[in-house]
């Protein structure tokens, strides 16, 4: 007796399918914006408390500042998205060397930020250098949130596909008589 082999069909949300790619990166961008805005709210909470005590708190000004920060975070996340997509494609389609290169890139960005900070204090005092380091730190913050979110969604997709396939195989073989060897 032979075991029925199910036709290998790509799941609806395969890691390389266009729909899953779009959904995964959209979710990662949304999570990134929400986490950065939550961090901003935590950091700005003491200032809000001071303004509440002084009775000079303006809800409209705070909302305007929150929208301004959210706009910049959205723009920066849209700028990080192609970088993360490129890194993901390198990891999924490249060999070991490309995978190591893609994994080292965020580490290299951290080293570059540290070198930029050291250069600011030791070599130059130019405002443009401060802005460059600030942009690099902000980009790294976004990448640190975005990149693990994308890979967590990839892992969830992989686990769900394995569970679904095991369930389908078990359902296909349940109730069938077992062949005996004589």
Buried (B, 14 or more C-beta within 10 A) or exposed (E): EEEEEEEEEEEEBBBEBEEBBEBBBEBBBEBBBEBBBEEBEEEBEEEEEEBEEEEEBEEEEBEEEBEEBBEEBBEBBEEBBEBBBEBBBBBEEEEEEBBEBBEEBBEEBBEEBEEBBEEBEEEEEEEEBBEBBEBBBBBBBBBBBBBEBBBBBBEEBEEEBEEEEEEEBEEEEEEEEEEEEE
